[in-house]
């Protein structure tokens, strides 16, 4: 895989991802704000559920809705492709630089991508965010830099926030508008990362190390009213808004791995302590890692990848209301990177049948576990994004 893929892959997987390894960044000790309703202490472990059976009905891909965008190296470069039922596989980008899908417009009007270019030395690494409308030429979003990633659009497409090292910053959150106007929303020496616009476009969740370890913060979309949401002795990263804009799913680094949590965000202007909910019970020190979480369209479920040292990774779905968890990918696959269908009835994911480098894109229907491989190529195909068209 090209080096640019290694640099950006985790960052873009969490989009909606979007982590940039902020747990390894040095930061001074900071003050401690009031703790949330729960401090994240481990709870008694529940036995891990068995994975979905290998045998399952065969899924007919011709009935799948919308379009599935994914990365592929099948033509030598890392490019973006689109799969649609009944249509030929379509190559979307033609760029010698590495291309990454950062976000697909829900209405199918285009996609935001990050291109990465490597030089002879690490300092020559360069990233550029591009808005790529379905009709028209790509438009640069902000200036290029060693860090230009994690774009998140307002729902009305009037502006986008992203993280950048522009103007000599380590990393800050910036706002860009289609008329070319840019505005710096944070000024933090320790860095601000992984911005995520709320579904109503009024607030931005992000990660910052300004008070010590990486924690979750929220601010108004104009950069005002910045507030710390979490307090933890390790890292809280990868915020993702629920569809109704009242909660954030995120990853908390504990002994043994990163775990999935949900935090209820107080309404703007209120000082309520955020309520915290652990999604999956784990024993203290248990070696299990959650990653790549995604809300279902109705906000009732979370899909995510589960990594254990004694088993192949798989995709699981947890009901947010009661914590019921079930694996949804077959034991025959090493499955990661889930993406919901627009109707919430299926998941696309990345998987391999054996060789960890032989990645392909698969789909599973949640009602009966039926699954199918959508694309099959010797080169890696990975990181699906599902759009309405």
N, C-alpha and C positions, 0 to 999 in steps of 0.2 A: 504494500500500500504506500502511496507517495507520502513524503514526510508531512506535507500540508494536511493530509487526512489525519495523521496522528496528532497534530497540533490542535485541530479544531473539532475532532469527532465528538468528544464528550461534551464540548461546549454546545454543539448544535443538537445533539440527541435530546437534551433537556430543555429545549425551546420555548419550547417549548418547550427548550431547551436548549441546558445551556451552560453548564458549569464550566469554569475555567481553572479548576484546581485551587480555589481561594483558600483552602485549608492549609496550604503550604506557604502562605505569604506571611512574613513577619508582621506583627502588630503589637503596639504597647498595651499594657493592661489598662482597662477602662473602668468607668464607674458602673455600678450595677443598678439598673432600673428595677421597678417592681416586677416580681416574677409572675409568669402566667399562672393560670389556674392549676396547672400540673407542671412539675419540673422535669418531666421526662424520665423519671427513675424507672428501671426495668420492672415489669410486672411478671407474675408467674407465667411460665412458657406453656403454650398449647402445643400438642403434638402436630408436627407439620403434616398437612394433608397429602395423601397420595396424589401423584400426577395423573393427568387424564390418560385413559387407556390408549394403547397403540392403535387398536382397531377402532375405526370410526367410519361413519358414512362418508362417501366421497363427495366433495363439494363441487358443484358445477359453477365455474367462474363466470359463465356467460350471464348469470343473473345478478352479478354484483353491481351496485350502483356507483356512479361517479368515476373519478380518476384516481389512480395511485401513482404518485411521483416517488422516485427512488434514485439512489446513487448507483452508478455502475462504472466499472473499469473495462468493460468488454471491448471498447474501441481504443484502448491504450491509455487514454487520459481519464481522469475522474470527472464524469459528466453526469447530468441529470436526465432521466428518462421518464416517460409517462406511459402507464398501462391503462387501457380502457377495454371493457368487454366488447368483443366483436370488431376491434380496430387493431391495425398493426402497431407493434411497439414503436413509440415515437421518441427520438432523441431531441431533447429540448435545448440543450446548450452545446456550443461548439467553441470551446475556449481552451487554449493550451494550459491555462492555470487550473488548479483543482477547484471544482465547483461543489458547493454544498447547499442543499435546500435548507433555509432557515425557517421559512413560514410560507404556507400557501394561503392565499386569500380565500375565505370561506365561500365566496360567491364565484370562485373560479376565474376572477378577472386578471389574475397573474400570480407571481410568486416572488418572494424575496430570497435572494441567494447571497452567499458569501464566497468570494473567490480568494484563494490563497496562492501566493507565489513565493518560491524559495530562492535564496541567493547562495553564494558560495559560503557565507558564514551565517550563524543564527540571527545576527543583527540585521541581515538583509531580508528576513521574513516580512512579507507585506500582505495585508488583508484589505479587502474592499467590499462593502455592502452594496448590492445592486437591486433595485426594484425592476422586475422584468414583467411588464404587462403582456397580456395575451396578444394584444395588437399594439405594435410599436417597438421602439428601441429601448434597451436597458438604460435605467437612469441611476447614476451614482447617488447613494445615500450617505452624505457626509464625506469627509476626506479619507483617503486610505491611511493605514498606519500599521504598526506591528500588532496592534489590537484594535479590531473593528468588527464587532460580532454581536450576537444575541439581539437582533432587531425584533421589536414587538410593535405592531401597528395598532393605532386607535381603531375602534370598530367602524367609524365613518371614513377611514382612510385619510383623515385630515393631517395626521402627523405620525411619526414613528419615533420610538425611543430605542437606544442601543448603547452598548458600552464601547468606549474608545479611549485611546491614549493620546488624543489630539492635544495640542498646545502644551506638550511636555508632561502631561499627567501620567501617572502609573496606570490608572483606569478610572474613568468616571462615567456617569450616565449622561447622555446627550439627547436632545430632541431635535428632529429634522422635519421640515415641512416641504411639501412638493414645490413651493416657490424657491427652494434653495436655502431658506433661512435655517440656521442652526443655533442652538442655545444649550449651554452647559447647565445641567440641573443639579449636579453634585460637585463639590470641591473637597475631596477627601484624600489626604496623602496616602492612607492605607488602602485605598481603592474601593470602588463601588462596581458591582457586577450583576449580571443576569436580570436586567429589568424586565418586568412583565406588566403590561397595561391591563387594568381591570376591564371587565366586559362593558361597563358603561363609559369607559374612556376617561374617567375622572381621577383615577389614582394609579400610582406605579408602585409595585412591590419590587424590592431589589435586595441584594446581599451586600453587606459592608463589614469591613474589619475595623472600623473607626473606633470602636470601644473595646477592642480586644480580639476575641475569636470572630470568625465570620458569623454574622447573625442576620435575621430577617428585619427589614425596615419597610416602611410605606411612606409615601409622600403624595401630595397633590400633583396633578399632571404638569403643573407649571414649576415644580421644584420646591414649592413651599410646604409648610406643615410636615416636616420630616419627623418620623417617629420610629423608635425601635420597638419591635414586636416580640422578639425572643431573647432569652438569656440562657445560655448553656455553656458548659465547661469545654465543649469541643465545637464542631462546626454545624451550623444550620444553613442549608444551601438549596438551590433549585426550586424557587417558589413558582407555583402554578395556580392561577385563579380558578375557582369553581365557576361553572357557567352562569350562576346567579350573582357572582361577585361578592359573596359573603364569607368565603373561606379560601384558605391557601393550603394546598398540599405541598409538602416539602420533604427533604431528606435531612435527618439528624444523625450525625456521626457519633456512634456509641462504641463501646468495647466490643469488637467482633464484626463491626461493619456499619454501613449506613442504613437507617431504618425509616420507613414511611410514616409520616405524621400528617394530621390535618389541624389547622389553626383557624378558629373563627375570628375574623377581623372586625374590631369595633367600628361602628359607623364613623365617618369623618366628623371631627369636632368633639368626640366623646373620649373619655379617659378610661373606659372599662378595660379590665385586664383581659387579654385574649384567652379564650378557652382552647385547651390543647387536647387532642385525641390521638392516641397511638392506634395505628391501623391494624397491626399484627403483633400478637404477644410473642415475646422472645425471652429466653433466659439470659441472665447477666453473663456476658462473655461468649454467648452462642455465636458461632461463626456463620452468619447469614447476612447478605447484603441485598438491599433493594435498590433499584435504579430505573430510570427512564419511565417515570410515572406519567399517566395521562388520564384526565377526567373523561367519563362518558358524556355524550352530548346532553343527557338529562341531569347530570350532576349527581347521580345516585351511586355510581361505582367508580373505582379507580383500577386501571390496569397498570401493571408494572412488571419488571423483570426481577426474578429471584435467583441469586447466586449462592450456592453452597459448595464448600470444598469437596464434599463427598458425592456430588450429583451434578448432572448436566444442568445448565441454566434453563429456566422455563418461565413462561408468562403466567401470571396469576391475576385474578380479578377479586377485589374486595368490595362488599357492600358497605358504604360509608356509615349508614345508620346503625347497623348491628355488628359490623366487623366480620360477617361470614365471608370466608375466603375459599376460593376454589382454583385449582390449576386449569388452564384452558388450552394448553398445547400438549401434543403427544410426547410420551417418554422417548420415542425414537428420534426426536429432534433436540438440538441445542438451540433454544429459542430465546430471542431478545428483541428489544426495540418495538414495543407494540404501538399501533396507531388505530384509533376507532374509525369505523365507517360512519358516514354522516347520519345514518339512521340508528346507530348504536347497536346493531344486530350482529356485527362481525368485527374482527380485529385483523389487520395486516401486521405482519411481524417479520423479522429477519431470522433465518435459521440455517442450520447445516445438518446433514445426516451423519457426518463423521468428521472429516477434516475441518477444523475450526476456521480455516481460511476460505473454504468453499462455501461462501454465503449466497443465499438466494432469498427471494421474497415469497412468503406464504400468506395464506388467509385461512382463518377458522371462523365458523359460524357458532355463536355462543349457545344457541338453543339446543343443538344436538352434537356439537363437537366435530362436525364434518369439516374437513380441511383439504387444501389443495396447494400445490406449488404453482405460483403464477408465472415465474420466469426461471429459466434454467440455463446457466452459462458457466463455462469454466472460470471466468473472471468473477470477482465478487460483485454481488448486487445486494444493497443494504439500505437501511434507514428509510422505510416507507413513510410517506405522508399522504393522507386520504382527503380528497376534496370533492365537492359536490359535482364538479364537471371538469 
